[in-house]
Every structure is written in structure tokens, then in C-alpha cells.
Amino acid sequence: MAMQLVKPEPRHFDEWRRWRIDPDARRFMYLPATGLEAWAGKLLSAKSDLSDRSGELYRWIGEVDGVPLGSLSLSYVDWNHLSCEVGYLVAPEARGKGHGRAMVAATLDLGFAAGLERITAYICTDNEASIRLVEGLGFQREGLLRRHAVIEGQRRDHYLYAMLTDEWRRPSGRAT
Ligand SMILES: CC(C)(COP(=O)(O)OP(=O)(O)OC[C@H]1O[C@@H](n2cnc3c(N)ncnc32)[C@H](O)[C@@H]1OP(=O)(O)O)[C@@H](O)C(=O)NCCC(=O)NCCS
């Protein structure tokens, strides 16, 4: 199984939209008041090349054997402090098969190879799949952020996780 991260293109848009309106994605991922359509424009306008340090948002589509199955991002990229936040979303029918962890690992590879030194993840305290994903990769839980963000009208507690560049060990046996 060959997985690669590719630059988002218009051909990915409908699939991405379908993944993003899935109830579990809406339950755990912040959607701005401007709505999904405006937000979706960010998919195509974001950068993908981390050697271009003029950006704050970088996005990729994870394809497995050429089939788009996930969306990855590094956001709030601060090139002064070499830090950012990772985001991830897997197609509903493709979850629970290891694709999420493989795609996030590949995103960390890109980020750390580009010189970033700290990558965080903010995760709702009841998002078990996401918590298991990052803990399996070795992220450290750094704290509980009480009522950190509004998701579907509710203020939700989040855990703050982080991976540092010198802690990152890509688990072996991963499809790339
Ligand atoms: C979170 C998400 C990306 C995980 O992707 P995935 O491809 O299903 O994850 P993987 O198959 O790589 O599994 C990662 C871990 O989560 C566990 N897991 C997967 N689905 C699970 C579920 N529904 N409930 C509990 N654990 C689950 C797996 O068992 C694995 O843990 P383990 O290795 O300790 O057994 C996916 O569920 C998703 O897109 N959710 C909606 C969007 C979202 O929540 N994004 C993250 C916001 S912080």
C-alpha cells in the first residue's frame, strides 16, 4: 500500500467536503461561523511546500494507492518560533485501518524535515480515536485546556499534546 501526501487540487474538493461534513468530524473539529463553503476555499489556497516560509497554513491530501483518503494540515505555523499545530481528518469509511496514524506521521516527517521544532495537537477530551492516534506516535500530553474552543455551539475541553523535533521517532513498518 503506497501512501503519499499531495497538494490539494480541485479534484479533491468534493471528497474533502464529504469527509468534513461527517458527524464525527463536525463533533470534534471547529467550523468557523463563515460556514463550510468559505472554509473549503482554504483547502485550495493553502501552501503545500514547506520550503516556502512565507505561509502560516500548509495542507495536503493523503492518497493511498492514488485514492484520496485524508486531509492533513500544519496551521498557525510560526517560522520565528518554529512551531505549529497539526490537523487531520480521514474519510469516514477509511477510519480504523491505520491510515490516520500513517498520514500524521508523514506530516510530522515533512514538518520536522523543514526545520519546525514543535508540533502541537489540540484534541477534544472525548475524541478517543484522535487521542490514541497521537499517543501511539509518542506525543506528550502537556495539559488540559478548559473550555478551549467552541464546537457546534458548545465550549469544549481540549487536551494539548506536543511532539518536539528531537523526540520524533517514526515508528517502523509504516506504509509511506
Ligand atoms: C481521528 C482520526 C483521524 C483517526 O484516523 P484513523 O485512520 O481512524 O486512525 P488509525 O486507524 O490510524 O488509528 C489510530 C488509533 O485510534 C484508534 N481508533 C480508531 N478509531 C477509533 C474509534 N472510533 N474509537 C476509539 N479508538 C479508535 C485505533 O485503534 C488506533 O489506536 P491503537 O493503535 O492504540 O489501537 C479519524 O477518526 C477522523 O478523521 N476523525 C474525525 C476527525 C477528527 O476527529 N480529527 C482530529 C481532530 S483533533
Ligand as a Chemical Component Dictionary entry (heavy atoms), coordinates in Angstrom:
data_LIG
# 
_chem_comp.id                   LIG 
_chem_comp.type                 NON-POLYMER 
_chem_comp.pdbx_formal_charge   0 
_chem_comp.three_letter_code    LIG 
# 
loop_
_chem_comp_atom.comp_id 
_chem_comp_atom.atom_id 
_chem_comp_atom.alt_atom_id 
_chem_comp_atom.type_symbol 
_chem_comp_atom.charge 
_chem_comp_atom.model_Cartn_x 
_chem_comp_atom.model_Cartn_y 
_chem_comp_atom.model_Cartn_z 
_chem_comp_atom.pdbx_ordinal 
LIG C1  C1  C 0 -9.117  10.799 14.427 1  
LIG C2  C2  C 0 -8.982  10.112 13.062 2  
LIG C3  C3  C 0 -8.162  10.977 12.125 3  
LIG C4  C4  C 0 -8.243  8.782  13.284 4  
LIG O1  O1  O 0 -7.966  8.217  11.997 5  
LIG P1  P1  P 0 -7.932  6.631  11.762 6  
LIG O2  O2  O 0 -7.433  6.364  10.411 7  
LIG O3  O3  O 0 -9.258  6.080  12.137 8  
LIG O4  O4  O 0 -6.860  6.212  12.867 9  
LIG P2  P2  P 0 -5.960  4.895  12.890 10 
LIG O5  O5  O 0 -6.680  3.774  12.198 11 
LIG O6  O6  O 0 -4.593  5.255  12.440 12 
LIG O7  O7  O 0 -5.961  4.559  14.453 13 
LIG C5  C5  C 0 -5.309  5.367  15.398 14 
LIG C6  C6  C 0 -5.700  4.872  16.782 15 
LIG O8  O8  O 0 -7.064  5.229  17.050 16 
LIG C7  C7  C 0 -7.795  4.072  17.418 17 
LIG N1  N1  N 0 -9.140  4.258  16.913 18 
LIG C8  C8  C 0 -9.528  4.385  15.613 19 
LIG N2  N2  N 0 -10.844 4.596  15.551 20 
LIG C9  C9  C 0 -11.301 4.603  16.822 21 
LIG C10 C10 C 0 -12.567 4.803  17.410 22 
LIG N3  N3  N 0 -13.668 5.011  16.671 23 
LIG N4  N4  N 0 -12.659 4.758  18.769 24 
LIG C11 C11 C 0 -11.578 4.561  19.529 25 
LIG N5  N5  N 0 -10.315 4.385  19.035 26 
LIG C12 C12 C 0 -10.205 4.396  17.692 27 
LIG C13 C13 C 0 -7.074  2.918  16.757 28 
LIG O9  O9  O 0 -7.353  1.695  17.395 29 
LIG C14 C14 C 0 -5.624  3.368  16.950 30 
LIG O10 O10 O 0 -5.209  3.174  18.274 31 
LIG P3  P3  P 0 -4.276  1.936  18.746 32 
LIG O11 O11 O 0 -3.116  1.886  17.798 33 
LIG O12 O12 O 0 -3.926  2.307  20.140 34 
LIG O13 O13 O 0 -5.158  0.724  18.625 35 
LIG C15 C15 C 0 -10.373 9.799  12.431 36 
LIG O14 O14 O 0 -11.132 9.083  13.365 37 
LIG C16 C16 C 0 -11.125 11.037 11.999 38 
LIG O15 O15 O 0 -10.957 11.525 10.900 39 
LIG N6  N6  N 0 -11.985 11.544 12.921 40 
LIG C17 C17 C 0 -12.786 12.748 12.638 41 
LIG C18 C18 C 0 -11.930 13.997 12.570 42 
LIG C19 C19 C 0 -11.097 14.203 13.821 43 
LIG O16 O16 O 0 -11.511 13.906 14.925 44 
LIG N7  N7  N 0 -9.887  14.753 13.613 45 
LIG C20 C20 C 0 -8.961  15.044 14.693 46 
LIG C21 C21 C 0 -9.339  16.284 15.404 47 
LIG S1  S1  S 0 -8.201  16.569 16.766 48 
# 
loop_
_chem_comp_bond.comp_id 
_chem_comp_bond.atom_id_1 
_chem_comp_bond.atom_id_2 
_chem_comp_bond.value_order 
_chem_comp_bond.pdbx_ordinal 
LIG C1  C2  SING 1  
LIG C2  C3  SING 2  
LIG C2  C4  SING 3  
LIG C2  C15 SING 4  
LIG C4  O1  SING 5  
LIG O1  P1  SING 6  
LIG P1  O2  DOUB 7  
LIG P1  O3  SING 8  
LIG P1  O4  SING 9  
LIG O4  P2  SING 10 
LIG P2  O5  DOUB 11 
LIG P2  O6  SING 12 
LIG P2  O7  SING 13 
LIG O7  C5  SING 14 
LIG C5  C6  SING 15 
LIG C6  O8  SING 16 
LIG C6  C14 SING 17 
LIG O8  C7  SING 18 
LIG C7  N1  SING 19 
LIG C7  C13 SING 20 
LIG N1  C8  SING 21 
LIG N1  C12 SING 22 
LIG C8  N2  DOUB 23 
LIG N2  C9  SING 24 
LIG C9  C10 SING 25 
LIG C9  C12 DOUB 26 
LIG C10 N3  SING 27 
LIG C10 N4  DOUB 28 
LIG N4  C11 SING 29 
LIG C11 N5  DOUB 30 
LIG N5  C12 SING 31 
LIG C13 O9  SING 32 
LIG C13 C14 SING 33 
LIG C14 O10 SING 34 
LIG O10 P3  SING 35 
LIG P3  O11 DOUB 36 
LIG P3  O12 SING 37 
LIG P3  O13 SING 38 
LIG C15 O14 SING 39 
LIG C15 C16 SING 40 
LIG C16 O15 DOUB 41 
LIG C16 N6  SING 42 
LIG N6  C17 SING 43 
LIG C17 C18 SING 44 
LIG C18 C19 SING 45 
LIG C19 O16 DOUB 46 
LIG C19 N7  SING 47 
LIG N7  C20 SING 48 
LIG C20 C21 SING 49 
LIG C21 S1  SING 50 
# 
